[in-house]
Amino acid sequence: MADFRQIAARLPELLTDARHLELPWAGHLPSLERPAVVTDLLLGFLRETVSAG
């Protein structure tokens, strides 16, 4: 698991507009565990990045 976490943390350095956000409550499938929370996070990200671009 440590490798996956390190890779995820580095993605914003490699991908334009990428963000790293750890979800301490999340297991393997956060979008199924808390779909409303994940939807809100994604919509917020899209509002920021689409309106800026």
All heavy atoms as TSV, in Angstrom:
chain	resi	resn	atom	element	x	y	z
A	1	MET	N	N	0.809	-1.204	0.000
A	1	MET	CA	C	0.000	0.000	0.000
A	1	MET	C	C	0.848	1.261	0.000
A	1	MET	O	O	0.455	2.255	-0.566
A	1	MET	CB	C	-0.930	0.008	1.219
A	1	MET	CG	C	-2.105	-0.928	1.117
A	1	MET	SD	S	-3.239	-0.386	-0.140
A	1	MET	CE	C	-4.378	0.540	0.813
A	2	ALA	N	N	1.992	1.228	0.650
A	2	ALA	CA	C	2.814	2.440	0.722
A	2	ALA	C	C	3.209	2.927	-0.672
A	2	ALA	O	O	3.234	4.138	-0.931
A	2	ALA	CB	C	4.042	2.180	1.572
A	3	ASP	N	N	3.526	2.007	-1.574
A	3	ASP	CA	C	3.892	2.399	-2.939
A	3	ASP	C	C	2.755	3.143	-3.627
A	3	ASP	O	O	2.977	4.167	-4.277
A	3	ASP	CB	C	4.266	1.178	-3.778
A	3	ASP	CG	C	5.585	0.564	-3.362
A	3	ASP	OD1	O	6.374	1.230	-2.672
A	3	ASP	OD2	O	5.815	-0.602	-3.726
A	4	PHE	N	N	1.547	2.647	-3.498
A	4	PHE	CA	C	0.394	3.292	-4.130
A	4	PHE	C	C	0.181	4.695	-3.566
A	4	PHE	O	O	-0.120	5.633	-4.298
A	4	PHE	CB	C	-0.873	2.462	-3.948
A	4	PHE	CG	C	-0.860	1.171	-4.716
A	4	PHE	CD1	C	-0.910	-0.031	-4.048
A	4	PHE	CD2	C	-0.789	1.162	-6.093
A	4	PHE	CE1	C	-0.899	-1.235	-4.752
A	4	PHE	CE2	C	-0.779	-0.030	-6.813
A	4	PHE	CZ	C	-0.829	-1.226	-6.125
A	5	ARG	N	N	0.341	4.828	-2.265
A	5	ARG	CA	C	0.159	6.135	-1.632
A	5	ARG	C	C	1.228	7.114	-2.098
A	5	ARG	O	O	0.942	8.289	-2.337
A	5	ARG	CB	C	0.157	5.998	-0.121
A	5	ARG	CG	C	-1.069	5.207	0.363
A	5	ARG	CD	C	-1.032	5.023	1.828
A	5	ARG	NE	N	-1.549	6.265	2.415
A	5	ARG	CZ	C	-1.817	6.397	3.684
A	5	ARG	NH1	N	-1.612	5.419	4.518
A	5	ARG	NH2	N	-2.285	7.541	4.147
A	6	GLN	N	N	2.454	6.653	-2.221
A	6	GLN	CA	C	3.541	7.524	-2.690
A	6	GLN	C	C	3.313	7.949	-4.140
A	6	GLN	O	O	3.537	9.111	-4.502
A	6	GLN	CB	C	4.882	6.820	-2.548
A	6	GLN	CG	C	5.323	6.656	-1.113
A	6	GLN	CD	C	6.567	5.783	-0.994
A	6	GLN	OE1	O	7.045	5.219	-1.970
A	6	GLN	NE2	N	7.090	5.679	0.215
A	7	ILE	N	N	2.896	7.020	-4.963
A	7	ILE	CA	C	2.618	7.333	-6.372
A	7	ILE	C	C	1.491	8.358	-6.454
A	7	ILE	O	O	1.586	9.349	-7.187
A	7	ILE	CB	C	2.268	6.057	-7.156
A	7	ILE	CG1	C	3.507	5.169	-7.293
A	7	ILE	CG2	C	1.693	6.408	-8.532
A	7	ILE	CD1	C	3.213	3.759	-7.757
A	8	ALA	N	N	0.428	8.145	-5.713
A	8	ALA	CA	C	-0.705	9.070	-5.731
A	8	ALA	C	C	-0.292	10.461	-5.267
A	8	ALA	O	O	-0.720	11.467	-5.842
A	8	ALA	CB	C	-1.827	8.532	-4.853
A	9	ALA	N	N	0.542	10.540	-4.253
A	9	ALA	CA	C	0.982	11.828	-3.727
A	9	ALA	C	C	1.835	12.590	-4.742
A	9	ALA	O	O	1.859	13.824	-4.733
A	9	ALA	CB	C	1.755	11.629	-2.431
A	10	ARG	N	N	2.510	11.888	-5.630
A	10	ARG	CA	C	3.380	12.533	-6.622
A	10	ARG	C	C	2.660	12.923	-7.912
A	10	ARG	O	O	3.185	13.702	-8.708
A	10	ARG	CB	C	4.545	11.607	-6.971
A	10	ARG	CG	C	5.523	11.470	-5.828
A	10	ARG	CD	C	6.858	10.963	-6.250
A	10	ARG	NE	N	7.445	11.866	-7.262
A	10	ARG	CZ	C	8.188	11.428	-8.266
A	10	ARG	NH1	N	8.431	10.148	-8.417
A	10	ARG	NH2	N	8.710	12.275	-9.137
A	11	LEU	N	N	1.484	12.415	-8.138
A	11	LEU	CA	C	0.787	12.705	-9.395
A	11	LEU	C	C	0.592	14.196	-9.667
A	11	LEU	O	O	0.743	14.626	-10.816
A	11	LEU	CB	C	-0.550	11.972	-9.459
A	11	LEU	CG	C	-0.445	10.481	-9.756
A	11	LEU	CD1	C	-1.818	9.834	-9.690
A	11	LEU	CD2	C	0.213	10.230	-11.087
A	12	PRO	N	N	0.276	15.024	-8.667
A	12	PRO	CA	C	0.138	16.460	-8.974
A	12	PRO	C	C	1.420	17.102	-9.502
A	12	PRO	O	O	1.363	18.129	-10.178
A	12	PRO	CB	C	-0.259	17.071	-7.625
A	12	PRO	CG	C	-0.919	15.958	-6.895
A	12	PRO	CD	C	-0.169	14.726	-7.319
A	13	GLU	N	N	2.565	16.520	-9.219
A	13	GLU	CA	C	3.821	17.033	-9.772
A	13	GLU	C	C	3.950	16.701	-11.258
A	13	GLU	O	O	4.674	17.378	-11.981
A	13	GLU	CB	C	5.020	16.413	-9.047
A	13	GLU	CG	C	5.087	16.719	-7.570
A	13	GLU	CD	C	6.138	15.878	-6.867
A	13	GLU	OE1	O	7.036	15.314	-7.544
A	13	GLU	OE2	O	6.052	15.773	-5.633
A	14	LEU	N	N	3.245	15.672	-11.685
A	14	LEU	CA	C	3.385	15.165	-13.044
A	14	LEU	C	C	2.226	15.533	-13.969
A	14	LEU	O	O	2.392	15.543	-15.189
A	14	LEU	CB	C	3.528	13.635	-13.014
A	14	LEU	CG	C	4.662	13.095	-12.144
A	14	LEU	CD1	C	4.551	11.584	-12.016
A	14	LEU	CD2	C	6.006	13.496	-12.730
A	15	LEU	N	N	1.061	15.796	-13.398
A	15	LEU	CA	C	-0.135	16.045	-14.199
A	15	LEU	C	C	-0.668	17.453	-13.963
A	15	LEU	O	O	-0.899	17.860	-12.823
A	15	LEU	CB	C	-1.234	15.031	-13.847
A	15	LEU	CG	C	-0.881	13.570	-14.040
A	15	LEU	CD1	C	-1.969	12.682	-13.451
A	15	LEU	CD2	C	-0.674	13.266	-15.510
A	16	THR	N	N	-0.877	18.168	-15.037
A	16	THR	CA	C	-1.419	19.515	-14.944
A	16	THR	C	C	-2.787	19.497	-14.268
A	16	THR	O	O	-3.643	18.674	-14.592
A	16	THR	CB	C	-1.561	20.125	-16.356
A	16	THR	OG1	O	-0.291	20.057	-16.993
A	16	THR	CG2	C	-2.036	21.554	-16.301
A	17	ASP	N	N	-2.987	20.392	-13.333
A	17	ASP	CA	C	-4.254	20.570	-12.605
A	17	ASP	C	C	-4.617	19.416	-11.683
A	17	ASP	O	O	-5.717	19.403	-11.127
A	17	ASP	CB	C	-5.422	20.838	-13.561
A	17	ASP	CG	C	-5.292	22.162	-14.280
A	17	ASP	OD1	O	-4.753	23.111	-13.670
A	17	ASP	OD2	O	-5.709	22.248	-15.448
A	18	ALA	N	N	-3.734	18.432	-11.534
A	18	ALA	CA	C	-4.044	17.309	-10.635
A	18	ALA	C	C	-3.975	17.778	-9.184
A	18	ALA	O	O	-3.240	18.707	-8.843
A	18	ALA	CB	C	-3.076	16.161	-10.852
A	19	ARG	N	N	-4.757	17.155	-8.345
A	19	ARG	CA	C	-4.742	17.422	-6.906
A	19	ARG	C	C	-4.601	16.092	-6.178
A	19	ARG	O	O	-5.095	15.071	-6.652
A	19	ARG	CB	C	-6.038	18.065	-6.433
A	19	ARG	CG	C	-6.530	19.263	-7.184
A	19	ARG	CD	C	-5.893	20.536	-6.716
A	19	ARG	NE	N	-6.454	21.772	-7.194
A	19	ARG	CZ	C	-6.759	22.109	-8.424
A	19	ARG	NH1	N	-6.648	21.242	-9.374
A	19	ARG	NH2	N	-7.192	23.293	-8.736
A	20	HIS	N	N	-3.969	16.117	-5.030
A	20	HIS	CA	C	-3.890	14.927	-4.191
A	20	HIS	C	C	-4.738	15.176	-2.951
A	20	HIS	O	O	-4.601	16.199	-2.285
A	20	HIS	CB	C	-2.446	14.633	-3.791
A	20	HIS	CG	C	-2.328	13.460	-2.889
A	20	HIS	ND1	N	-2.076	13.568	-1.562
A	20	HIS	CD2	C	-2.460	12.132	-3.130
A	20	HIS	CE1	C	-2.047	12.366	-1.019
A	20	HIS	NE2	N	-2.279	11.482	-1.950
A	21	LEU	N	N	-5.619	14.253	-2.679
A	21	LEU	CA	C	-6.487	14.351	-1.506
A	21	LEU	C	C	-6.615	12.966	-0.902
A	21	LEU	O	O	-7.094	12.043	-1.564
A	21	LEU	CB	C	-7.868	14.876	-1.909
A	21	LEU	CG	C	-8.906	14.953	-0.818
A	21	LEU	CD1	C	-8.512	15.988	0.235
A	21	LEU	CD2	C	-10.258	15.303	-1.416
A	22	GLU	N	N	-6.175	12.828	0.334
A	22	GLU	CA	C	-6.352	11.548	1.025
A	22	GLU	C	C	-7.692	11.536	1.717
A	22	GLU	O	O	-8.083	12.516	2.345
A	22	GLU	CB	C	-5.236	11.328	2.054
A	22	GLU	CG	C	-4.073	10.609	1.446
A	22	GLU	CD	C	-3.118	10.043	2.473
A	22	GLU	OE1	O	-3.564	9.410	3.446
A	22	GLU	OE2	O	-1.921	10.251	2.266
A	23	LEU	N	N	-8.372	10.433	1.595
A	23	LEU	CA	C	-9.662	10.246	2.247
A	23	LEU	C	C	-9.470	9.226	3.362
A	23	LEU	O	O	-9.501	8.018	3.108
A	23	LEU	CB	C	-10.696	9.749	1.229
A	23	LEU	CG	C	-10.846	10.611	-0.031
A	23	LEU	CD1	C	-11.766	9.932	-1.024
A	23	LEU	CD2	C	-11.343	11.996	0.319
A	24	PRO	N	N	-9.279	9.676	4.594
A	24	PRO	CA	C	-8.955	8.757	5.683
A	24	PRO	C	C	-10.031	7.701	5.947
A	24	PRO	O	O	-9.742	6.630	6.451
A	24	PRO	CB	C	-8.762	9.663	6.893
A	24	PRO	CG	C	-9.201	11.004	6.507
A	24	PRO	CD	C	-9.326	11.058	5.013
A	25	TRP	N	N	-11.240	8.003	5.554
A	25	TRP	CA	C	-12.347	7.070	5.771
A	25	TRP	C	C	-12.467	6.040	4.653
A	25	TRP	O	O	-13.202	5.075	4.760
A	25	TRP	CB	C	-13.667	7.850	5.882
A	25	TRP	CG	C	-13.872	8.830	4.762
A	25	TRP	CD1	C	-13.590	10.166	4.798
A	25	TRP	CD2	C	-14.373	8.572	3.451
A	25	TRP	NE1	N	-13.876	10.752	3.588
A	25	TRP	CE2	C	-14.363	9.787	2.736
A	25	TRP	CE3	C	-14.810	7.438	2.792
A	25	TRP	CZ2	C	-14.793	9.897	1.424
A	25	TRP	CZ3	C	-15.242	7.552	1.489
A	25	TRP	CH2	C	-15.231	8.768	0.827
A	26	ALA	N	N	-11.742	6.259	3.554
A	26	ALA	CA	C	-11.951	5.447	2.359
A	26	ALA	C	C	-11.240	4.104	2.439
A	26	ALA	O	O	-10.131	3.997	2.926
A	26	ALA	CB	C	-11.465	6.204	1.134
A	27	GLY	N	N	-11.924	3.112	1.909
A	27	GLY	CA	C	-11.327	1.793	1.729
A	27	GLY	C	C	-10.902	1.666	0.279
A	27	GLY	O	O	-10.232	2.533	-0.269
A	28	HIS	N	N	-11.341	0.643	-0.370
A	28	HIS	CA	C	-10.911	0.372	-1.738
A	28	HIS	C	C	-11.733	1.135	-2.785
A	28	HIS	O	O	-11.230	1.512	-3.834
A	28	HIS	CB	C	-10.991	-1.132	-2.007
A	28	HIS	CG	C	-10.412	-1.543	-3.314
A	28	HIS	ND1	N	-9.070	-1.432	-3.603
A	28	HIS	CD2	C	-10.996	-2.042	-4.428
A	28	HIS	CE1	C	-8.862	-1.862	-4.842
A	28	HIS	NE2	N	-10.011	-2.231	-5.359
A	29	LEU	N	N	-13.006	1.364	-2.498
A	29	LEU	CA	C	-13.892	1.991	-3.480
A	29	LEU	C	C	-14.661	3.157	-2.857
A	29	LEU	O	O	-15.848	3.047	-2.542
A	29	LEU	CB	C	-14.887	0.959	-4.032
A	29	LEU	CG	C	-14.270	-0.218	-4.779
A	29	LEU	CD1	C	-15.310	-1.294	-5.047
A	29	LEU	CD2	C	-13.654	0.258	-6.085
A	30	PRO	N	N	-14.008	4.299	-2.681
A	30	PRO	CA	C	-14.671	5.415	-2.010
A	30	PRO	C	C	-15.942	5.891	-2.711
A	30	PRO	O	O	-16.885	6.327	-2.059
A	30	PRO	CB	C	-13.612	6.517	-1.982
A	30	PRO	CG	C	-12.559	6.094	-2.918
A	30	PRO	CD	C	-12.656	4.609	-3.068
A	31	SER	N	N	-15.987	5.774	-4.034
A	31	SER	CA	C	-17.186	6.223	-4.751
A	31	SER	C	C	-18.396	5.341	-4.466
A	31	SER	O	O	-19.532	5.776	-4.655
A	31	SER	CB	C	-16.925	6.279	-6.256
A	31	SER	OG	O	-16.563	5.001	-6.739
A	32	LEU	N	N	-18.165	4.134	-3.997
A	32	LEU	CA	C	-19.279	3.271	-3.595
A	32	LEU	C	C	-19.565	3.392	-2.101
A	32	LEU	O	O	-20.689	3.191	-1.666
A	32	LEU	CB	C	-18.979	1.812	-3.945
A	32	LEU	CG	C	-18.874	1.487	-5.422
A	32	LEU	CD1	C	-18.540	0.002	-5.622
A	32	LEU	CD2	C	-20.158	1.834	-6.155
A	33	GLU	N	N	-18.546	3.715	-1.328
A	33	GLU	CA	C	-18.710	3.834	0.117
A	33	GLU	C	C	-19.479	5.099	0.492
A	33	GLU	O	O	-20.357	5.074	1.357
A	33	GLU	CB	C	-17.347	3.857	0.809
A	33	GLU	CG	C	-16.591	2.550	0.658
A	33	GLU	CD	C	-15.149	2.680	1.114
A	33	GLU	OE1	O	-14.876	3.458	2.047
A	33	GLU	OE2	O	-14.297	1.992	0.530
A	34	ARG	N	N	-19.100	6.214	-0.126
A	34	ARG	CA	C	-19.744	7.506	0.153
A	34	ARG	C	C	-19.912	8.269	-1.159
A	34	ARG	O	O	-19.210	9.242	-1.428
A	34	ARG	CB	C	-18.907	8.319	1.134
A	34	ARG	CG	C	-18.793	7.658	2.485
A	34	ARG	CD	C	-18.124	8.560	3.475
A	34	ARG	NE	N	-17.882	7.837	4.715
A	34	ARG	CZ	C	-17.267	8.361	5.747
A	34	ARG	NH1	N	-16.841	9.599	5.715
A	34	ARG	NH2	N	-17.079	7.642	6.827
A	35	PRO	N	N	-20.864	7.826	-1.967
A	35	PRO	CA	C	-21.005	8.423	-3.295
A	35	PRO	C	C	-21.292	9.925	-3.280
A	35	PRO	O	O	-20.765	10.657	-4.115
A	35	PRO	CB	C	-22.155	7.639	-3.935
A	35	PRO	CG	C	-22.790	6.873	-2.840
A	35	PRO	CD	C	-21.816	6.758	-1.728
A	36	ALA	N	N	-22.071	10.400	-2.339
A	36	ALA	CA	C	-22.382	11.833	-2.304
A	36	ALA	C	C	-21.134	12.660	-2.004
A	36	ALA	O	O	-20.924	13.728	-2.594
A	36	ALA	CB	C	-23.477	12.112	-1.278
A	37	VAL	N	N	-20.297	12.177	-1.109
A	37	VAL	CA	C	-19.068	12.898	-0.759
A	37	VAL	C	C	-18.131	12.941	-1.963
A	37	VAL	O	O	-17.581	13.997	-2.302
A	37	VAL	CB	C	-18.363	12.243	0.457
A	37	VAL	CG1	C	-17.009	12.867	0.701
A	37	VAL	CG2	C	-19.239	12.339	1.695
A	38	VAL	N	N	-17.955	11.818	-2.617
A	38	VAL	CA	C	-17.064	11.754	-3.778
A	38	VAL	C	C	-17.610	12.624	-4.913
A	38	VAL	O	O	-16.849	13.347	-5.566
A	38	VAL	CB	C	-16.847	10.293	-4.228
A	38	VAL	CG1	C	-16.067	10.236	-5.536
A	38	VAL	CG2	C	-16.126	9.513	-3.141
A	39	THR	N	N	-18.897	12.596	-5.129
A	39	THR	CA	C	-19.509	13.443	-6.156
A	39	THR	C	C	-19.250	14.915	-5.860
A	39	THR	O	O	-18.874	15.680	-6.751
A	39	THR	CB	C	-21.018	13.174	-6.262
A	39	THR	OG1	O	-21.220	11.818	-6.658
A	39	THR	CG2	C	-21.684	14.100	-7.268
A	40	ASP	N	N	-19.435	15.334	-4.612
A	40	ASP	CA	C	-19.173	16.727	-4.244
A	40	ASP	C	C	-17.712	17.104	-4.471
A	40	ASP	O	O	-17.416	18.199	-4.949
A	40	ASP	CB	C	-19.553	16.984	-2.780
A	40	ASP	CG	C	-21.049	16.981	-2.552
A	40	ASP	OD1	O	-21.813	17.095	-3.535
A	40	ASP	OD2	O	-21.460	16.869	-1.382
A	41	LEU	N	N	-16.800	16.201	-4.120
A	41	LEU	CA	C	-15.375	16.463	-4.341
A	41	LEU	C	C	-15.068	16.620	-5.833
A	41	LEU	O	O	-14.352	17.539	-6.243
A	41	LEU	CB	C	-14.525	15.338	-3.754
A	41	LEU	CG	C	-14.485	15.249	-2.229
A	41	LEU	CD1	C	-13.826	13.937	-1.795
A	41	LEU	CD2	C	-13.760	16.442	-1.646
A	42	LEU	N	N	-15.616	15.725	-6.643
A	42	LEU	CA	C	-15.373	15.783	-8.085
A	42	LEU	C	C	-15.981	17.033	-8.718
A	42	LEU	O	O	-15.347	17.695	-9.538
A	42	LEU	CB	C	-15.929	14.532	-8.771
A	42	LEU	CG	C	-15.157	13.245	-8.510
A	42	LEU	CD1	C	-15.930	12.045	-9.046
A	42	LEU	CD2	C	-13.783	13.311	-9.134
A	43	LEU	N	N	-17.188	17.365	-8.321
A	43	LEU	CA	C	-17.827	18.561	-8.878
A	43	LEU	C	C	-17.070	19.824	-8.481
A	43	LEU	O	O	-16.905	20.736	-9.294
A	43	LEU	CB	C	-19.287	18.645	-8.424
A	43	LEU	CG	C	-20.225	17.622	-9.059
A	43	LEU	CD1	C	-21.615	17.711	-8.426
A	43	LEU	CD2	C	-20.299	17.813	-10.559
A	44	GLY	N	N	-16.595	19.878	-7.241
A	44	GLY	CA	C	-15.796	21.020	-6.810
A	44	GLY	C	C	-14.519	21.149	-7.618
A	44	GLY	O	O	-14.141	22.242	-8.051
A	45	PHE	N	N	-13.850	20.032	-7.836
A	45	PHE	CA	C	-12.630	20.027	-8.645
A	45	PHE	C	C	-12.931	20.495	-10.066
A	45	PHE	O	O	-12.207	21.331	-10.628
A	45	PHE	CB	C	-12.017	18.624	-8.671
A	45	PHE	CG	C	-10.888	18.486	-9.637
A	45	PHE	CD1	C	-9.630	18.972	-9.326
A	45	PHE	CD2	C	-11.083	17.885	-10.872
A	45	PHE	CE1	C	-8.576	18.861	-10.228
A	45	PHE	CE2	C	-10.052	17.768	-11.774
A	45	PHE	CZ	C	-8.787	18.259	-11.450
A	46	LEU	N	N	-13.984	19.983	-10.655
A	46	LEU	CA	C	-14.328	20.366	-12.026
A	46	LEU	C	C	-14.711	21.829	-12.123
A	46	LEU	O	O	-14.334	22.510	-13.085
A	46	LEU	CB	C	-15.453	19.472	-12.560
A	46	LEU	CG	C	-15.053	18.021	-12.807
A	46	LEU	CD1	C	-16.284	17.184	-13.119
A	46	LEU	CD2	C	-14.022	17.912	-13.911
A	47	ARG	N	N	-15.424	22.352	-11.134
A	47	ARG	CA	C	-15.779	23.771	-11.146
A	47	ARG	C	C	-14.514	24.632	-11.121
A	47	ARG	O	O	-14.433	25.631	-11.842
A	47	ARG	CB	C	-16.653	24.108	-9.942
A	47	ARG	CG	C	-18.088	23.716	-10.117
A	47	ARG	CD	C	-18.957	24.226	-8.957
A	47	ARG	NE	N	-20.220	23.537	-8.961
A	47	ARG	CZ	C	-20.550	22.546	-8.128
A	47	ARG	NH1	N	-19.717	22.171	-7.173
A	47	ARG	NH2	N	-21.706	21.960	-8.223
A	48	GLU	N	N	-13.562	24.260	-10.300
A	48	GLU	CA	C	-12.314	25.021	-10.196
A	48	GLU	C	C	-11.499	24.950	-11.486
A	48	GLU	O	O	-11.015	25.961	-11.978
A	48	GLU	CB	C	-11.449	24.484	-9.068
A	48	GLU	CG	C	-11.962	24.777	-7.687
A	48	GLU	CD	C	-11.096	24.113	-6.620
A	48	GLU	OE1	O	-9.903	23.807	-6.905
A	48	GLU	OE2	O	-11.608	23.908	-5.519
A	49	THR	N	N	-11.344	23.755	-12.019
A	49	THR	CA	C	-10.438	23.582	-13.150
A	49	THR	C	C	-11.081	24.001	-14.469
A	49	THR	O	O	-10.402	24.580	-15.314
A	49	THR	CB	C	-9.928	22.147	-13.260
A	49	THR	OG1	O	-11.031	21.247	-13.326
A	49	THR	CG2	C	-9.066	21.788	-12.071
A	50	VAL	N	N	-12.363	23.750	-14.650
A	50	VAL	CA	C	-13.008	24.111	-15.906
A	50	VAL	C	C	-13.190	25.627	-15.989
A	50	VAL	O	O	-12.933	26.235	-17.014
A	50	VAL	CB	C	-14.361	23.373	-16.073
A	50	VAL	CG1	C	-15.132	23.905	-17.257
A	50	VAL	CG2	C	-14.120	21.883	-16.220
A	51	SER	N	N	-13.607	26.252	-14.891
A	51	SER	CA	C	-13.796	27.699	-14.926
A	51	SER	C	C	-12.477	28.444	-15.053
A	51	SER	O	O	-12.416	29.532	-15.604
A	51	SER	CB	C	-14.556	28.182	-13.679
A	51	SER	OG	O	-13.789	27.943	-12.510
A	52	ALA	N	N	-11.392	27.844	-14.557
A	52	ALA	CA	C	-10.067	28.469	-14.666
A	52	ALA	C	C	-9.490	28.298	-16.067
A	52	ALA	O	O	-8.628	29.060	-16.482
A	52	ALA	CB	C	-9.115	27.874	-13.626
A	53	GLY	N	N	-9.936	27.258	-16.767
A	53	GLY	CA	C	-9.358	26.963	-18.081
A	53	GLY	C	C	-10.210	27.506	-19.151
A	53	GLY	O	O	-9.951	27.961	-20.170
